Amino acid sequence: MTRPLPELTVLNEFFWTAGADGVLRIQECRDCQALIHPPQPVCRYCRGRDMGVRDVSGKATLSAFTVNHRFGFPDLPPPYVVAQVALVEDPRVRLTTNIIDCDPDDLKIGQLVEVTFQQIEDVWLPVFRPSGDGLTGPLPEDEIAPQDFARHVATPLTTDKFEERSAITGIGASKLGRRLMVSPLSLTIDACEAAVADAGLTFDDIDGLATYPGLDVAGMGEGGVTALENALGIRPVWINGGMDTFGPAGSIISAMMAVATGMARHVLCFRTLWEATFQQLMKEGRAFPPGGPRTNSWQMPFGAMSAAHTLALNAQRHMDRYGTTRETLGWIALNQRANAALNPTAIYRDPMTMDDYLNARLITTPFGLYDCDVPCDGAVAVVVSAVEAARDMPRKPVYFEAVGTQIVERTDWDQGTLTHEPQVLGQAAHLWTRTSLRPEDVDVAELYDGFTFNCLSWLEALGFCGIGEAKDFLDGGRAIARDGVIPLNTHGGQLSHGRTHGMGLVHEAVTQLRGDAGERQVPGARVAVVSSGGLTPSGVLLLRTDE
């Protein structure tokens, strides 16, 4: 497998072929002279449409980097450096690239680098190397400072909250495991049957279906609403699916809106992961990766194939600015493993020490094996019902107090917030505009942990500790333990329980608020916060009981 090369289009061809004469070129707005990247037909700053191309010096500042140890290609074997550089002409323009011709141990944030080009077929990849003069350059600044996101969040347009019109009435999960070697649709049906039964309903009562992302992407699903409807014959009045939503739990938020507007009464939301089996089938030559040899990604041609690479850049900037360490992230991994030990459905339940964490093989610095969630097979389903129906259903309903969904920063993975996970700070600030509750009212937090740094970003964003204060807050792990300041990911999270793309976090929040968590139960849990996603547009839910 070779690394994917850029797909050349009318809009981007100038960039990917500029190296033919050794000059880096960036799109320019001729109305306001701003540099624009990635190329767009309109300027994001003045919204002018007179777009051109400018030759730039090729000098840039190294704003973040990660040393990749896990992924690789014949023409790009590990270890290699994936970096983010900011152009000296306009540090708002940041390129994902590789740093070459140097010892990675000698790299430092802020040093000047210069462009060179690697030709592969009809593409010239702009890569960078240290300038050799030891000079530093201007570091890019966040468009909005991390502590200022709340100032840019919209206030509610009405006191009539759509959140109050629905509740979670049923939850269900399939068997969860590594390489179960069963069809993803069968996992989906298992979870959906369990959720519908938990709600005291039958499939004939379901009039809405919602999922994320819908299509089968890289072995991560059964095919969406269409596949489930074809199997069960539900005949829904309303459906929803897709990746352009509020993170993986966006299906739940959309279901809430369908119920609030009267389009549906009982919406079945589901999410299936089939990754472990899919990876095994690829090894056996019985399944094939999606896509072709060309990509529209601005990261993949440089070997940044995983969200781990992008998020590692943000983690490194957090460490550089606030003094966060690998041990800081380790306390999150250890907390999730301790909770998983009490959960019979968790994939990883063996005890883990800080030495185990620190000595695990590196994936991409600063992330090691235990910073990354566990690929697995499994499905989770949730029933969202009209609140008037929920009161008469067999299980104690869990109510929606508020949601946070607002996009405040750029959605390009490498152009957003530098220090925190992108698409977290804005959504968290938005949540608190829609409720009178505050972080100190929350009894349990189920926060997205595709990687340990996801959790750290959400903890700071939601106000469980101050911006940049995670190092002290997490030290020793006491604050996030089940009897701590804010019990975190009580079922083991995705780091130890298994990757369920946020829906497993919703399942655990409902379990805690019902008081059904057994040995891992947080006493008196009445309010829970659940976050979903990051990097992509994300969402966050505040759930409560009526007690």
N, C-alpha and C positions, 0 to 999 in steps of 0.2 A: 504494500500500500504506500503510495507516494503522497506527500502533502498536497492538499488541494491548491490549485493556482486560481488567481482572480479571474472571474468572468468579465471580459472586456465589454463595456457598453459605451454608448455615445456620451454618457455623462462622466464616466470615470477613465476612459482610455488615455486621456492626456496624462493622468497621474501614473498609471502603471507602465507607460511606455516612455516616460520622460528620461529615464536613465540611458536611453540610446545615445544621447549626446552629453550625458553626465550632469544634467541640471535637474534639480528638484523643482517641481512645479505644483502650486497649490491654487485652488479656485479663489477668485477675488470678486467681491462685489464692487462694481465700478461706481456705484452711487455713494457708498460710505467708506470704501477702501478696506473694509474688513476682509480678512482671510477666512474662508469657509471650508471646513472639513468635517465629515465626508462631503463630497460635492452634492449640491442641491440646486434645484432650478430657481430658488428664491433665497434671499439673504435673511437669516434668522434674526439679525440685529435691526435692519431698517425695512425689511420685507421688500426691498427693491428686486427687480427682475433683470437688471442689466448685469449679467454675470460674465466674467472673463477668466483668464488664467494669468498668474504672475510667476515669474522666475524668482526663486528665493535662494538665499545663500547656502542652504544645506547645513547651517550651524543650528544646534539645538541644545537644550539643557536636559540632562537625564533626570526625569521627575520620578521614576519608579522602575524597579526591575525585579525579576524573579528568576532563579536558576532552576530550570526544568530538569528533573532527574527521571521521570517516569515515562513520558510519552516520547515518541521519536519516529523518524522516517529514514529510509536509506540515504537520502541526501541531507538529512538534518538529525544526526544521531545525538542522543543525550550524553552528557549534559550540554544544554545550550541556554542562552540568556534571552528571555522574552522581556522587552522593556517598553516603557512609555517615555517618549521624548517630547519636549515642548519647543516649538520653533522660536528662535530669538526674535524674529520679526513680529510675532504675535503669539505669546505663550498660551493664549486660549486655544490654539490649534495644537492638538496632541496626536502623535502617531504611535500606534502599536508597531513594534519593529523588533529586530534582533540587534544585540551589541556583539561585535566580532573583534577579532585581533587583540584580545586582552585576557588577562586572568580575572575571572569574575570576582575573586576576593579583593581586587584592587578597585572595583567600581564603588562610587559614592554618589548618593543623590546630590544633585546640584552641579556636577561637573559638566563641562562642555563636551559635546560629541559632534562629529561631522559625518555627513552622508557619504556613502559609496553605494554601488549598485551591484546586484547579483542577477545575471540574466538566466532565466529558465524558460525555454521555448520562446514565446513572443512577449514575455513579461520581464520587466526590470524591477526587481524588488528593492526598495530603498531601505538599506540597513545602515547601521551607524557604528563608528569606532571612536574611541577617545581621541580628542583633538591633539593631544600630546603636549600642550602648552601649560597644563595644570590649572587653567583658568576655570572659574565658575560662571554660570549664567543665571538669568532671571528664572526663578521657579514660578510655575503657574499658580494662581490663586483660585480658590473656589469661587465660582460666580456668586454663590451665597455662602457665607461662613456657616459652619455646622451648627453653631448655637443660635443662628438667626432664621432658621427655616420657618419657625412659627409665625414670623412677621409676614411671610409671603403666602400664608394659607388662607383660603377663603372661609369666611364665617358662614354659618348655616343661613340659607335663604328663607327658611320658615321654621316655626317652632313645631310644626307637625312632622314628626320623625317617621320615616318609612320603616325604620328598624323595629318600631313597636308593633307592627302588624303581623309579624311572623315569629316562629319559634322552631327550635330543633326538637323533633318528636321521636326520632329513631336514628340509631347508629348501627353499623354492622361492618364486619371485616372478614375477608377470606383468610385462609391459611397463609402465613407469611414465611418465606424461606428462601434459601439460596438454591437456584437452579431446580425449581420444582418440576420442570419439564412437562407442564400442562399448558393448555391454550389460555391466552390472556382473557378471552371472552368468558371462559368457565370461571375464572377468578372473579371477574366482574359480577357475574350472575350470583355467585356465592355471597359476595358482600351485599349486593342489592337485596337478595332474599332475606338476609339477616337483618338489614336495616328496616325493611318494610314490615317484617314480623315484629321487630322490636317496637315499632310505632303502633302495632295493633291493626295494621292495614293489610290489604291484599294488593296485588299489582293492578287490579281493576280500579282501585281508588287513586292510583297515581295518574295525574294529568299534566305533569311537567317533567322534563328530563334536562339535566345540565351536567356538563363535564368539562375537563381541561386535560390536554389541549384539544382533544377531538380526534384528529388524524393520528395514526400510529407513527410517532416520531422516534427513530432510533431504538425501536424495541420497547417503547414506553407506553403501551396501551393496546386496547382491543379494537380500536377503530371508531370509537366515539358513539354518539347518540344513534347514528344510523345502524351500527352493528347491534347495539342492545335492543333497539326497537324491532329490528328484523328478527331477533331471537325470541323476544317475549310478546310481540304484538300488543304493545301498550296503547297505541294511538294517542299520543300526547297532544294537548291543546297548544303547548308552548315548549320550545326547546332552545338550548343554548350550548355552544361549544366553540373553542378557539383559544389561541394563545394571547391574543390582544385583550387581556382582561386583568383583573387585580390579583395577579399571581395565581398559583394553583387553586387556592380557595375562592377565586373569583366566581367559580360556579355557584358557590353558596350565596355570595352577594347578589348575583344576578337572579338567583331563585327568590331571594328576599324581595327583590323589586317586582318579580312576576306575581308573587303572592300579594304584595301591597297594592298593585294595580288591578287586581281581580282577574288576571290572566290564568291563574292556576290556584289550586287549593292545597295540593300536596305535591311537592317537587322532589324528585329523587336525584340527588347529586352523587357523582361517583368519580373515582380516579383509580386507574390501574397501572401498575408498574410491572413490566415483564423483562426487565433489563438483564437480570442474571442469566435467565434461560436464553435470551436473545444473543448475549455474548458467547455462551457456550455453543450455540448453533452456528455462529459465525466461525468459531474455531474449527468446527467440524465441516465447514463448507456447505452447510444446509440453510444458511441465511446470509444476507448480504447487506452491507451498510447502505443507508439511504444516500441519495444525491449522486453526483457524478464527479469527474475529475476537476470541475471548476466550481467556484464558490462566489457568492456576493458578500462574504464576510471580509471585514478589514483586519481581522486578527488571525484567521486560520492560515493564510499563506506564510506566516512567520512561526508556525508551529504552536500557536496559542489555540489549541483544539478544545480546551475544557474551560468551564467557568472557573475552575481552580486557578488558571493562569491570571484571569482578569482580577479575581478577588484577592489573589496573592499580592498584586500590585497595591491594592488599597490597604491590605494588612500591613505591608511594609511601610507605607506612608504613615499609617497610624503609629507604628512603632517608632518611626523616625521623629514624629512630632510630639508624641505623648509619652514615650518611654515604655510602651507596651513590650512584653517579651514573649517568647515561646511558652514560658511557664504560665503566663496569663491565659493563653489559649488552652494550655493543658488542663487548667482547673475546670474548664467547660467540658472537655472530653472525659475527665475523671468523674465529674458529677453525673453525666449521662450514663456512664458505665455503672456507677453505683446504683442508680435508679433502675437500670435494665436488669440488674441482678435480682430484683424483686418482681420482675415481670416475666411470666412463663412464655409469653409470645415473642420476646426479644431474641434477635439472632445472636448477638454477642452478650454473654452474661458473665464471663469469667472476670475475676478481679483484675484491675489495672492500676499500676503505680505510676508516679510521675517519671520514674526511670524508664518504665515500659514505654510511656508516651514519647519521651525525648529520644529514646534509642531506636524507635521504629524507623523504617526506611523512609527516606525523603521522597516526596512526590514533586512538589515545586515550592521552593523556599518562600515563606517560612513554614509551609504546610508539610507535615509528615502523614503517614498512613492514618493515624487516629484523628487527624483534623478533618477527614473526609467521611461523608456518609457511606452507608453500606448498600451497594447495589443488591437488589433482591427482586423477588416476585411476590406480588400481593395486590389486593384491592381493598379500598375503603369506601363506604357509602354512607350518606347522611340524608335524612328526610327533613325537609323544611316545610312546615305546615302553617296555614292561617292560624292566627293566635286564638280566635274563637273556637276553632276545632281542637287546638292543642290542649285546652283546659279539660276536655272530656276524654282525652286519650290515656292509655294505661300507664305510661311512664311519666315521671315528673318532667315537664317541659323545661328546656333551657332557653332563656330569652336573649334576644339581641339588644344590647344597650347602645352600641355605637359601632360605626365602621370608619376606617381611615383609608382613603383611596387617592387623594390628590397627587398628581404629578407636578412637581415643582422644578425639578432639574432635568437636564437632557437625558434622553433615553438611550443614547449611544453608550455602550458599555465602557468605553475608554475616554469619554468626554465629560462624565458627570463628576460627582463628589470625589475628591481625591482621597480623603482619609477614612471615610466610612463606606460601607457597602452602598452603591447607588440605589435609588428608589426605596429608601428606608426612612430617612430623616423627614421628608415631606409627608409621607403617609402617616407616620407616627404623630407628627404635630397635628395633622388633620383630625385624627381620632379624638384628641382631647378637646377639640372645638365642638364636638357633638354630644358631650356628656358633662354632667357636673361631677362625676367621679374623677379621682386622681390616682396617680401611681400607687400611693400608699393605701388605696382601697382595694387593690388587686391582691388576691390570695394565691394565685398560681399563674405562672407564665409558661406558655407552650410556644416557643419562639423558633422560627425556621432555622435549621442547622444543617443545611447541605454541607457547610463547613463551619468549624468553630467560630470563624470570624463573623459569619452571619449573626450568630447569637450575640457576640460582643456588640455589633453595630445596633441591633435591636434593643439591647439593654440600655445603651446610652441614649438612643433616639427616643425611647419611650419614657425616659426620665427615672429609671430605677437607680441610675447613678448619673453624675454629670458628664457632659461631653469631655472626653479625654481622661476620665477618672476610673475607667474599667480596671486598670492595673491594680489599684488599691482595693477597689470593690471586690474583685474576684480573688484576691490573694488568699490562699488557703481553702477556697471553695465554700466557706461557711455561709456566705450571704446568699448563695443560690441553692443550698441544700434544702431538703424537704422541710426542715425546721428553721430555715434561715429567713432572711429579709424577704426574698421573693423565690419560692420554690420553682425551679426551672426544669422543664422537659422531664416531667415526673415518670414517664413511661420508658425513658432511655433515649428519647429523641431519635433523629435519623442517624446519628453517629453510632448508636449501639442497637436500637430497636430495629432500624431498617429504613431505607429511603422510600417514603410514601408521598413525597412531594407535598407536604403540608397537611394533607387530609388526615394522616395519622395523628397530627397535633390536635386537630379539631375533635377527633374521636376521643383522645385522652382528656381534653378539656371538659367534654360532656361527661365522661366517666367520673372525673373528679367532682364536678358540680352535682352529680347525682349521688355521690358518696359511695361509689361502687368500685373503688380502686384497690381495695384490699390492703395488703401490706404497705403499698406505696401511697395510700390515701393521705392527703393533707387535711388535717382536722378542720372542720368548719368552713371548707372552701365554698364561697358564695359568688365570687367574681373571678373570672379568668380572662386573660388576654391571649389571643392566638394570632401570630403573624404568618404571612404567606408570601414566600418569594423574596425578591430583591434582585438587583441587576435588571431584570425585566420589570415592568410596572408591577407593583406589589399591592397587597391589601392587608389590613389588620382588623381583627374583630374583637370587640369587648363583649363578653358573655356574662350572664348572671342568672341566678335563681330568683324566685319571687319571695324568698325568705328574708 
